[in-house]
Amino acid sequence: MALTSSPAMPPASRIQTFEDFVKVHAMLLAAAGIPSSLHERLFRKLSSETFDGGNFFSVEACEGGRWRRLLFTAQSLAKESDVFLVDHAWTFRLPDALKQLKEVPGLVERMAALMCVDVDLESDSEKEGIESGDGKTNEEKVREILEREMEKVKERGIDGAAWLELEELGIDDEMLCSLDLSSKFPNLVALNLWGNKLQNAETILLEIAKCRNLKALWLNENPVLKNLGDDFGLAIFNCNPGLEILNSQFTGNAGEWALGFCSGMFCMENPFCSHAVINPLESITVLDLSNRCIRKLPEAFSPAAMPRLSQLNLRSNDLDQHSAGNLLEVLSGFSSLQTLEVDIPGPLGNSAIAIIESLPSLSLLNGVSASSILGGGKHMIDSMLPPRLPEWAVTDSLADRVVGAMWLYVMTYRLADEEKIDETSVWYVMDELGSALRHSDVANFRIAPFLFMPEGNLTSAVSFSVLWPTQDVQNGDECTRDFLFGIGEDKQRSARLTAWFHTPENYFIQEFKKYHQLLQSKCPEPYNLSSFITKSIFPSNALPLRVYTDIPQIEEFLKRPEFVLTNDPKNADIIWTSLQVDNEVKNALGLTDCQYVNQFPFEACLVMKHHLAETIHKARGSPEWLQPTYNLESQLSQLIGDFCKRHRERRDNLWILKPWNMARTIDTTVTGDISAIIRLMETGPKICQKYIERPALFRGKKFDLRYIVLVRSMSPVEVFLADVFWVRLANNPYTLERSSLFEYETHFTVMNYIGRLNHMNTAEFVREFEVEHQVKWLDIHERIKNMIRSVFDSAATVHPEMHNPNSRAMYGVDVMLDSSFMPKLLEVTYCPDCHRACKYDMESVVGNKDGVIKARDFFNTVFGCLFLNESVHVSPL
């Protein structure tokens, strides 16, 4: 939200009365939605800085210490009867977040405790004591484990089943071979090698294949999986077809043993059940099958095999209506089933109410009582989602943990006054009390940011959050807020809840697949090539063309005798302006349809980022030169599906968020965090585009290229490329280190406004690039030309209304190369942005003896091409 102040009071007029308070803060009070009955009470608490929440609330740990909730501890509180101040523990602009955490004393420790990400911290001495207190090497520890397990095997007698836990013991390929596990344990049932140093696939396959009775194998977090992924898993299953669990996931052979393991029946002390047992699953009452990548439930999953099953968790699997069959019918046969957790929407459909009605024995569905669901209807669905608790590696620093967790806690506002709105948003974390408010779609409290201006102006402003009850609350009630207050399904509420909760991944993956298939089905239109050439508009009487402009660069650089500047727009032949020339502007300036203007109708289909992607998708589907791009205002579900699918497949999953229509990389963010992506929607409409993680580099740094495209006609398409392009270099060496994502000068190249300018002469860049990468620039340039032509052909195909015989325009096209030297379209900028960039860019480009366009001749070339039909220093596309 934007915090907009009312007209300021005279200088040095401190607010003394309630009337002054309302006068200064009227717009803020209205924006926050604070009931008018609470305004005076709020004024008194702000004036006296009264933080009395501790008299009414207490913070309590939950989810095993991974989360906190807020409880009401007073006797009772009526709806809208009181208001409470909540302090802001941390306020920051996003680019400064990591720096502040590292530099502000005590900040990272407080945030880590508030966000519950410090729970496994130990001092270095404690860690050393754990790791080396007995002085034994990893190999000696492994040998001891094997000896103990061999003794257990002897005690078990005839079955001799073994279960080995060899997690995080530094086992490498050579040690694995030397252990000779298959000989020592001929009936090895389960082998846990999680977090070791195994990396040679051939060696591992050879050793694992010898263990012929293996039911479960864990190789998670070994280098071999990072290098080979799913292909290696398939190879393991092929040489051990009896495996039922591989790397925590069910295999296609999963059966009784896998179900018994997930119920806790099979474990290290009881690895296997004797074949003499007729129905080994009969005693199971609790079964957790969540996150097992199950596509089809095992045949052993049946009421006959598990007649006592009362608690079942099916969340986060690949089950769907088709592969699961009539799952509701199967579940209805479990007469003892009382508690069920399942994705909604998911394999049982989209309606919690329908599930309850089909399974009348259920008392709890996703942690919510059946009676509440039937009584609350749709409003209960959001409350049934499991929380997205912070995740981190033990080796992560406190600052990295906080950055990963903060999107579950941060809130945002943007400052504004009567003249302008702040370009970048302010993010903040509420204090421990405010941050303990959990979500409910039927919340009993509401909270909103508020700027108190004791001196009546923004200079004196202090930020708080204001909390008040929206329902009657009693002692012991949990206090909740709606994380998405005012946001309904028309604004993608269910998808946006993914920022805080584990929503059904499979639903979103299906949405992505449908969208992807739609794009793949597009047949690109053939190029609209034509021999028609637009005529020069230079008059036969040889009088100069009159140009009206409000752009300083035109006034300074346009010196050709064929053109003369005029201050009267009504008498101009050419209007070259930074304004959007609509009917209102035409009437105001007295313009006619016969005058030439430097813009085309509907050019927003090119120059606004979301429209550009939509235009290309409609015309060409998903060309390789356009990174996967989603309009977050309408395609969030598809993006979440793409993100989840990439995560499962261990593919690159870094994304860049760009505002629809802001230049200079304002409010642009690079992140691989789905919660961050969704929360960043709160600062304005954006596209989310797959980040080019492996770009071509120049001297080890990222770069992009600004091409100038001159358009004479859109029907037929008649476009020209200026011979000069501008090379824009990042200032820092390129890296994908997580902390670097906050470094503007590492991941961005536009230094006209931020950082030191780092541009290059075109010819010099081409020579050095060819030497560095051993490529021919002409081949790359040809691909870039074809791509740019495709962009404008797409616009002409999708929006034929763009054509206007009296339009001429100049556009900037920003291009990046990937590591294979294939061009990627970044954006198209409209005329005024080109002029502003050229103010800086042209100064870094000089001519040479071969006649490359000179910076000071640039606009003479532009006007010569567009209005005189010259082709000097431009190439037709």
ZAMARGU-4260 file (C-alpha; in steps of 0.2 Angstrom, whole numbers, plus 5000, padded with zeros to 4 digits):
<rodrens>
0) 5000/5000/5000 | 5005/5018/4998 | 5006/5029/5013 | 5001/5046/5007 | 5001/5061/5019
5) 4989/5075/5020 | 4994/5093/5018 | 5008/5096/5030 | 5006/5108/5045 | 5017/5124/5046
10) 5035/5121/5051 | 5039/5118/5069 | 5020/5115/5073 | 5020/5100/5083 | 5003/5091/5084
15) 4995/5095/5100 | 4977/5091/5098 | 4966/5077/5091 | 4959/5089/5078 | 4977/5092/5072
20) 4980/5074/5072 | 4965/5070/5061 | 4969/5084/5049 | 4987/5079/5046 | 4983/5060/5045
25) 4966/5059/5037 | 4972/5050/5021 | 4983/5038/5032 | 4969/5034/5043 | 4957/5031/5028
30) 4971/5020/5019 | 4974/5010/5034 | 4955/5006/5037 | 4956/5010/5055 | 4938/5013/5062
35) 4934/5031/5066 | 4929/5026/5083 | 4947/5021/5087 | 4955/5037/5080 | 4956/5046/5096
40) 4962/5031/5106 | 4975/5029/5093 | 4980/5047/5095 | 4983/5046/5113 | 4993/5030/5112
45) 5004/5037/5098 | 5007/5054/5108 | 5012/5044/5124 | 5021/5030/5114 | 5010/5018/5124
50) 5014/5000/5119 | 5002/4990/5130 | 5001/4974/5120 | 5010/4964/5133 | 4995/4967/5145
55) 4983/4958/5132 | 4994/4946/5122 | 5007/4932/5124 | 5018/4924/5111 | 5019/4905/5111
60) 5030/4893/5101 | 5022/4880/5090 | 5026/4868/5076 | 5040/4861/5086 | 5048/4878/5089
65) 5048/4882/5071 | 5034/4895/5072 | 5025/4906/5084 | 5007/4911/5088 | 4999/4925/5097
70) 4987/4921/5111 | 4974/4933/5119 | 4978/4933/5138 | 4966/4946/5145 | 4948/4942/5150
75) 4939/4948/5134 | 4940/4961/5121 | 4925/4967/5110 | 4926/4970/5092 | 4934/4987/5087
80) 4935/4992/5106 | 4954/4995/5107 | 4969/4998/5096 | 4987/4993/5099 | 5004/4999/5093
85) 5016/4987/5086 | 5034/4992/5083 | 5044/4989/5068 | 5059/4978/5072 | 5068/4980/5055
90) 5064/4993/5041 | 5074/4992/5025 | 5074/4994/5006 | 5077/4977/4997 | 5094/4980/4990
95) 5101/4985/5007 | 5093/4970/5017 | 5109/4958/5017 | 5121/4973/5020 | 5111/4979/5035
100) 5110/4961/5042 | 5129/4960/5041 | 5133/4977/5048 | 5119/4983/5060 | 5125/4976/5078
105) 5112/4963/5085 | 5100/4964/5070 | 5103/4947/5062 | 5103/4939/5079 | 5086/4947/5084
110) 5078/4943/5066 | 5085/4925/5067 | 5076/4922/5084 | 5060/4931/5078 | 5059/4920/5062
115) 5064/4904/5072 | 5079/4900/5061 | 5092/4899/5075 | 5085/4883/5083 | 5100/4872/5078
120) 5114/4884/5082 | 5129/4878/5092 | 5145/4886/5097 | 5161/4880/5087 | 5168/4872/5102
125) 5151/4862/5105 | 5152/4856/5086 | 5170/4851/5088 | 5166/4841/5103 | 5152/4832/5094
130) 5162/4829/5079 | 5179/4824/5086 | 5176/4821/5105 | 5181/4803/5104 | 5196/4806/5092
135) 5190/4792/5080 | 5191/4794/5061 | 5175/4792/5050 | 5181/4775/5044 | 5183/4769/5062
140) 5166/4775/5066 | 5158/4766/5051 | 5167/4750/5055 | 5160/4751/5073 | 5142/4753/5066
145) 5144/4738/5055 | 5151/4727/5069 | 5136/4732/5080 | 5124/4728/5066 | 5132/4711/5062
150) 5129/4707/5081 | 5110/4711/5079 | 5109/4701/5063 | 5115/4686/5072 | 5102/4688/5086
155) 5088/4689/5073 | 5092/4672/5068 | 5085/4664/5052 | 5079/4680/5043 | 5096/4689/5046
160) 5088/4706/5040 | 5099/4721/5042 | 5097/4740/5042 | 5112/4751/5041 | 5112/4770/5045
165) 5128/4777/5038 | 5122/4795/5036 | 5135/4810/5035 | 5150/4799/5039 | 5161/4805/5025
170) 5160/4789/5015 | 5167/4791/4998 | 5168/4779/4983 | 5184/4770/4988 | 5177/4767/5006
175) 5161/4761/5000 | 5170/4747/4990 | 5181/4743/5005 | 5166/4740/5016 | 5160/4725/5006
180) 5142/4727/5013 | 5134/4714/5002 | 5146/4700/5009 | 5144/4706/5027 | 5125/4708/5026
185) 5117/4696/5013 | 5100/4701/5018 | 5102/4720/5019 | 5085/4728/5018 | 5088/4746/5021
190) 5104/4757/5018 | 5105/4775/5022 | 5120/4784/5014 | 5112/4801/5015 | 5125/4816/5015
195) 5141/4807/5011 | 5154/4810/4997 | 5149/4797/4984 | 5151/4804/4966 | 5156/4790/4954
200) 5140/4782/4947 | 5148/4766/4940 | 5156/4762/4957 | 5140/4765/4967 | 5129/4755/4954
205) 5141/4740/4955 | 5141/4740/4974 | 5122/4742/4976 | 5118/4729/4963 | 5126/4716/4974
210) 5113/4720/4988 | 5099/4709/4980 | 5087/4711/4995 | 5087/4729/4997 | 5070/4737/5000
215) 5076/4755/5004 | 5091/4766/4999 | 5095/4784/5003 | 5108/4793/4993 | 5101/4810/4996
220) 5114/4825/4996 | 5128/4815/4988 | 5137/4823/4974 | 5132/4809/4962 | 5114/4815/4962
225) 5118/4833/4959 | 5128/4828/4944 | 5116/4814/4937 | 5099/4817/4945 | 5084/4806/4940
230) 5094/4797/4926 | 5105/4789/4940 | 5090/4785/4951 | 5082/4775/4936 | 5099/4766/4934
235) 5099/4761/4952 | 5081/4754/4951 | 5085/4744/4935 | 5099/4735/4944 | 5088/4733/4960
240) 5070/4730/4954 | 5065/4725/4972 | 5068/4743/4979 | 5052/4750/4986 | 5059/4767/4992
245) 5073/4776/4983 | 5080/4793/4990 | 5064/4795/5001 | 5052/4792/4986 | 5041/4777/4982
250) 5047/4767/4967 | 5035/4759/4955 | 5038/4743/4965 | 5032/4750/4981 | 5021/4738/4991
255) 5019/4731/5009 | 5036/4736/5015 | 5035/4754/5009 | 5018/4756/5018 | 5025/4747/5033
260) 5040/4759/5033 | 5029/4775/5032 | 5018/4768/5046 | 5033/4766/5057 | 5031/4747/5058
265) 5048/4744/5049 | 5063/4753/5056 | 5081/4749/5061 | 5076/4738/5076 | 5063/4729/5065
270) 5069/4729/5047 | 5058/4716/5040 | 5043/4705/5044 | 5043/4686/5043 | 5035/4679/5027
275) 5025/4668/5039 | 5015/4683/5044 | 4999/4683/5034 | 4994/4701/5035 | 5008/4712/5041
280) 4999/4728/5039 | 4984/4723/5049 | 4989/4733/5065 | 4993/4750/5056 | 4983/4764/5063
285) 4993/4779/5057 | 5000/4781/5039 | 5010/4796/5033 | 5013/4795/5014 | 5016/4813/5011
290) 5030/4819/5000 | 5033/4802/4992 | 5031/4806/4974 | 5018/4793/4973 | 5009/4792/4956
295) 4999/4776/4959 | 4995/4769/4976 | 5002/4752/4979 | 4990/4737/4978 | 4993/4734/4996
300) 4985/4750/5000 | 4967/4743/5004 | 4954/4742/5018 | 4957/4723/5018 | 4976/4725/5022
305) 4974/4740/5034 | 4957/4738/5043 | 4962/4749/5058 | 4969/4764/5048 | 4962/4779/5057
310) 4975/4793/5052 | 4981/4795/5034 | 4992/4809/5025 | 4992/4809/5006 | 4999/4827/5004
315) 5011/4833/4991 | 5011/4817/4979 | 5009/4816/4960 | 4992/4807/4962 | 4978/4814/4951
320) 4961/4809/4946 | 4966/4799/4932 | 4981/4789/4940 | 4973/4787/4957 | 4957/4780/4950
325) 4942/4782/4961 | 4951/4786/4976 | 4936/4792/4986 | 4928/4775/4983 | 4944/4766/4990
330) 4945/4778/5005 | 4927/4776/5009 | 4931/4757/5013 | 4942/4762/5028 | 4928/4762/5041
335) 4940/4767/5055 | 4947/4782/5045 | 4945/4798/5056 | 4959/4810/5051 | 4964/4814/5033
340) 4977/4826/5025 | 4976/4828/5006 | 4979/4842/4993 | 4964/4852/4989 | 4962/4854/4975
345) 4970/4837/4971 | 4966/4819/4969 | 4949/4820/4978 | 4943/4835/4969 | 4942/4854/4973
350) 4929/4854/4987 | 4933/4850/5005 | 4914/4849/5008 | 4912/4836/4995 | 4926/4826/5003
355) 4918/4827/5020 | 4901/4822/5013 | 4909/4807/5004 | 4919/4801/5019 | 4906/4803/5034
360) 4918/4794/5046 | 4930/4809/5045 | 4932/4820/5060 | 4947/4830/5054 | 4951/4835/5036
365) 4968/4844/5035 | 4968/4848/5053 | 4951/4856/5053 | 4936/4848/5061 | 4923/4841/5049
370) 4909/4851/5057 | 4919/4868/5055 | 4921/4864/5036 | 4903/4860/5034 | 4898/4876/5044
375) 4911/4887/5037 | 4911/4882/5019 | 4923/4890/5007 | 4930/4901/5020 | 4938/4886/5029
380) 4949/4881/5014 | 4963/4893/5017 | 4965/4887/5035 | 4968/4869/5030 | 4985/4872/5021
385) 5001/4867/5030 | 5013/4881/5034 | 5028/4884/5023 | 5041/4884/5037 | 5058/4891/5034
390) 5071/4879/5027 | 5090/4881/5028 | 5106/4871/5028 | 5116/4869/5044 | 5131/4878/5036
395) 5120/4893/5031 | 5125/4909/5040 | 5112/4918/5051 | 5111/4932/5038 | 5107/4919/5024
400) 5094/4911/5035 | 5085/4927/5038 | 5085/4932/5020 | 5077/4915/5016 | 5064/4916/5030
405) 5060/4935/5029 | 5047/4933/5015 | 5036/4924/5028 | 5036/4939/5039 | 5039/4955/5029
410) 5026/4968/5025 | 5028/4983/5014 | 5022/5001/5010 | 5027/5015/4998 | 5029/5033/5003
415) 5019/5046/4993 | 5015/5064/4995 | 5004/5076/4984 | 5018/5078/4971 | 5025/5060/4968
420) 5026/5042/4974 | 5042/5034/4980 | 5050/5024/4967 | 5056/5010/4978 | 5045/5002/4992
425) 5050/5001/5010 | 5049/4983/5018 | 5048/4980/5037 | 5047/4966/5050 | 5035/4969/5064
430) 5041/4966/5082 | 5039/4949/5090 | 5021/4952/5095 | 5016/4957/5077 | 5026/4944/5069
435) 5017/4930/5079 | 5000/4934/5071 | 4996/4919/5060 | 4985/4918/5045 | 4966/4915/5045
440) 4954/4918/5031 | 4941/4922/5045 | 4953/4932/5056 | 4949/4941/5072 | 4961/4955/5070
445) 4967/4967/5057 | 4984/4976/5056 | 4990/4990/5045 | 5006/5001/5043 | 5004/5019/5049
450) 5016/5034/5048 | 5014/5045/5063 | 5020/5063/5059 | 5022/5072/5076 | 5028/5088/5067
455) 5015/5087/5054 | 5027/5082/5040 | 5036/5067/5032 | 5053/5072/5039 | 5046/5068/5057
460) 5037/5052/5052 | 5039/5037/5063 | 5032/5020/5056 | 5021/5009/5067 | 5009/4995/5063
465) 4991/4997/5071 | 4982/4982/5077 | 4963/4981/5082 | 4950/4967/5084 | 4938/4964/5071
470) 4928/4951/5081 | 4925/4948/5099 | 4939/4938/5107 | 4940/4929/5124 | 4954/4923/5135
475) 4964/4909/5126 | 4959/4913/5109 | 4973/4913/5095 | 4974/4931/5087 | 4975/4930/5068
480) 4975/4941/5053 | 4971/4939/5035 | 4988/4939/5026 | 4979/4943/5010 | 4966/4955/5017
485) 4954/4962/5003 | 4962/4950/4990 | 4949/4937/4983 | 4950/4924/4969 | 4948/4938/4956
490) 4966/4943/4962 | 4973/4925/4963 | 4971/4923/4982 | 4973/4904/4982 | 4989/4905/4972
495) 4996/4919/4982 | 4994/4909/4998 | 5008/4899/4991 | 5020/4912/4999 | 5016/4906/5016
500) 5008/4889/5014 | 5012/4872/5005 | 4998/4873/4992 | 4994/4858/4981 | 5009/4858/4969
505) 5001/4845/4957 | 4987/4857/4953 | 4999/4871/4948 | 5010/4859/4938 | 4994/4854/4928
510) 4990/4872/4925 | 5007/4875/4919 | 5007/4860/4907 | 4990/4866/4900 | 4998/4883/4897
515) 5014/4876/4890 | 5004/4865/4878 | 4994/4880/4872 | 5010/4890/4868 | 5018/4875/4859
520) 5003/4873/4848 | 5005/4891/4841 | 5011/4891/4822 | 5021/4906/4819 | 5015/4917/4805
525) 5026/4919/4790 | 5036/4935/4788 | 5026/4949/4779 | 5040/4953/4767 | 5036/4966/4754
530) 5044/4976/4741 | 5034/4991/4745 | 5045/5006/4751 | 5038/5021/4761 | 5041/5037/4751
535) 5051/5051/4758 | 5041/5065/4765 | 5053/5079/4759 | 5043/5091/4749 | 5047/5095/4731
540) 5049/5113/4734 | 5064/5109/4744 | 5059/5119/4759 | 5065/5111/4776 | 5053/5100/4786
545) 5048/5109/4802 | 5051/5099/4818 | 5043/5102/4834 | 5051/5094/4849 | 5052/5094/4868
550) 5067/5083/4868 | 5084/5091/4872 | 5094/5079/4862 | 5085/5083/4846 | 5087/5101/4849
555) 5105/5099/4851 | 5110/5086/4838 | 5098/5088/4824 | 5108/5100/4812 | 5103/5094/4795
560) 5098/5107/4782 | 5082/5097/4777 | 5075/5100/4795 | 5072/5116/4805 | 5066/5117/4823
565) 5049/5126/4827 | 5041/5131/4843 | 5024/5130/4836 | 5017/5113/4835 | 5002/5117/4825
570) 5013/5122/4810 | 5026/5108/4812 | 5027/5094/4799 | 5035/5082/4812 | 5030/5080/4830
575) 5044/5072/4839 | 5039/5072/4858 | 5041/5063/4874 | 5022/5065/4877 | 5009/5051/4872
580) 5000/5059/4857 | 4982/5055/4861 | 4967/5064/4856 | 4968/5075/4872 | 4986/5080/4868
585) 4981/5083/4850 | 4967/5095/4855 | 4978/5104/4867 | 4992/5107/4855 | 4980/5109/4840
590) 4988/5095/4830 | 4980/5087/4815 | 4980/5069/4808 | 4991/5075/4793 | 5006/5078/4804
595) 5020/5065/4807 | 5022/5059/4825 | 5036/5049/4832 | 5025/5034/4839 | 5013/5021/4832
600) 4996/5018/4839 | 4995/5003/4851 | 5014/5003/4853 | 5011/4998/4871 | 5010/4980/4864
605) 5029/4982/4862 | 5035/4994/4875 | 5026/4987/4890 | 5034/4971/4896 | 5018/4961/4900
610) 5011/4966/4883 | 5027/4962/4874 | 5027/4944/4881 | 5008/4942/4877 | 5011/4949/4859
615) 5025/4936/4856 | 5016/4922/4864 | 5000/4925/4853 | 5010/4927/4837 | 5024/4914/4839
620) 5021/4903/4854 | 5037/4901/4864 | 5052/4905/4853 | 5069/4901/4860 | 5074/4919/4860
625) 5061/4924/4873 | 5064/4917/4891 | 5048/4909/4899 | 5038/4924/4905 | 5023/4926/4916
630) 5011/4941/4919 | 5010/4939/4938 | 4993/4948/4938 | 4985/4934/4928 | 4997/4919/4926
635) 5003/4916/4944 | 4996/4898/4944 | 5006/4894/4929 | 5022/4901/4935 | 5020/4892/4952
640) 5018/4876/4942 | 5033/4880/4931 | 5043/4884/4947 | 5038/4867/4956 | 5041/4857/4940
645) 5059/4864/4939 | 5062/4861/4957 | 5057/4843/4956 | 5068/4841/4941 | 5083/4850/4949
650) 5083/4862/4935 | 5089/4881/4935 | 5076/4890/4945 | 5082/4908/4946 | 5069/4921/4941
655) 5069/4940/4938 | 5054/4951/4942 | 5052/4967/4932 | 5038/4980/4933 | 5027/4982/4918
660) 5032/4999/4914 | 5046/5006/4924 | 5064/5009/4917 | 5081/5009/4924 | 5078/4992/4933
665) 5068/5001/4946 | 5060/4988/4958 | 5068/4974/4948 | 5073/4959/4958 | 5082/4942/4955
670) 5077/4928/4966 | 5075/4909/4967 | 5062/4910/4981 | 5044/4907/4977 | 5038/4916/4992
675) 5048/4931/4987 | 5041/4931/4970 | 5023/4931/4976 | 5026/4944/4990 | 5035/4956/4977
680) 5018/4957/4968 | 5013/4968/4982 | 5024/4982/4976 | 5016/4984/4959 | 5011/4974/4943
685) 5026/4964/4937 | 5031/4950/4925 | 5042/4936/4931 | 5054/4930/4918 | 5066/4915/4919
690) 5083/4922/4923 | 5097/4919/4911 | 5108/4910/4923 | 5122/4906/4910 | 5125/4922/4900
695) 5139/4925/4888 | 5152/4935/4898 | 5164/4948/4892 | 5180/4949/4903 | 5171/4938/4916
700) 5156/4951/4917 | 5138/4951/4912 | 5133/4963/4898 | 5119/4967/4886 | 5117/4976/4870
705) 5106/4991/4866 | 5100/4991/4848 | 5091/5005/4840 | 5077/5000/4828 | 5069/5013/4816
710) 5051/5009/4810 | 5044/5017/4795 | 5029/5006/4793 | 5020/4992/4801 | 5010/4987/4786
715) 5020/4981/4778 | 5033/4980/4791 | 5047/4991/4786 | 5061/4992/4800 | 5079/4997/4800
720) 5093/4993/4812 | 5106/5006/4816 | 5124/5000/4812 | 5129/5005/4830 | 5124/4996/4845
725) 5128/5000/4863 | 5137/4988/4874 | 5133/4990/4893 | 5143/4981/4905 | 5141/4976/4923
730) 5154/4982/4935 | 5157/4967/4945 | 5163/4949/4939 | 5148/4938/4936 | 5143/4925/4950
735) 5128/4916/4955 | 5133/4916/4974 | 5116/4919/4984 | 5123/4934/4992 | 5127/4942/4975
740) 5109/4943/4970 | 5108/4959/4981 | 5123/4967/4971 | 5116/4978/4958 | 5133/4980/4949
745) 5134/4961/4947 | 5118/4957/4939 | 5113/4973/4931 | 5121/4983/4917 | 5111/4999/4916
750) 5123/5010/4925 | 5117/5027/4919 | 5108/5030/4935 | 5116/5018/4948 | 5135/5014/4949
755) 5149/5019/4938 | 5146/5020/4919 | 5155/5005/4910 | 5151/5006/4891 | 5162/5001/4876
760) 5165/5007/4859 | 5156/4995/4847 | 5170/4990/4836 | 5182/4988/4850 | 5169/4976/4859
765) 5167/4966/4843 | 5186/4963/4841 | 5189/4958/4859 | 5173/4947/4860 | 5178/4937/4844
770) 5196/4934/4851 | 5190/4930/4869 | 5176/4917/4863 | 5183/4912/4846 | 5167/4916/4837
775) 5162/4926/4822 | 5152/4941/4827 | 5143/4942/4810 | 5135/4925/4814 | 5128/4931/4831
780) 5123/4948/4823 | 5113/4939/4810 | 5103/4929/4823 | 5100/4945/4832 | 5093/4954/4817
785) 5081/4939/4813 | 5075/4940/4831 | 5072/4958/4831 | 5063/4956/4814 | 5052/4943/4822
790) 5047/4955/4837 | 5040/4968/4825 | 5032/4955/4814 | 5024/4948/4829 | 5017/4965/4834
795) 5011/4968/4816 | 5002/4951/4816 | 4993/4952/4832 | 4990/4971/4832 | 4987/4977/4813
800) 4979/4992/4821 | 4997/4998/4825 | 4999/5004/4807 | 4997/5023/4804 | 5004/5030/4787
805) 5009/5046/4797 | 5019/5037/4811 | 5038/5035/4812 | 5046/5029/4827 | 5063/5024/4835
810) 5064/5010/4848 | 5077/5003/4859 | 5079/4984/4859 | 5089/4976/4873 | 5097/4960/4869
815) 5107/4947/4880 | 5117/4932/4873 | 5117/4916/4882 | 5132/4905/4884 | 5129/4897/4867
820) 5129/4914/4860 | 5110/4913/4856 | 5101/4930/4858 | 5088/4933/4871 | 5076/4947/4871
825) 5076/4958/4886 | 5064/4972/4882 | 5059/4985/4870 | 5060/5003/4875 | 5050/5017/4868
830) 5056/5033/4860 | 5059/5045/4876 | 5068/5031/4885 | 5080/5029/4870 | 5084/5048/4871
835) 5087/5047/4889 | 5099/5032/4887 | 5107/5040/4872 | 5112/5055/4882 | 5124/5044/4891
840) 5127/5030/4878 | 5132/5041/4863 | 5146/5049/4873 | 5154/5032/4874 | 5153/5028/4856
845) 5165/5037/4843 | 5167/5035/4824 | 5181/5028/4815 | 5189/5029/4798 | 5178/5016/4791
850) 5163/5028/4793 | 5154/5020/4808 | 5140/5031/4814 | 5147/5045/4825 | 5138/5049/4841
855) 5134/5067/4837 | 5127/5062/4820 | 5116/5049/4827 | 5099/5059/4826 | 5104/5066/4809
860) 5105/5048/4804 | 5088/5044/4812 | 5079/5058/4804 | 5087/5054/4787 | 5081/5036/4788
865) 5063/5039/4794 | 5058/5054/4784 | 5070/5055/4769 | 5072/5037/4766 | 5091/5036/4767
870) 5100/5020/4771 | 5116/5027/4777 | 5122/5019/4794 | 5106/5008/4795 | 5102/4991/4788
875) 5085/4985/4783 | 5078/4970/4792
</rodrens>
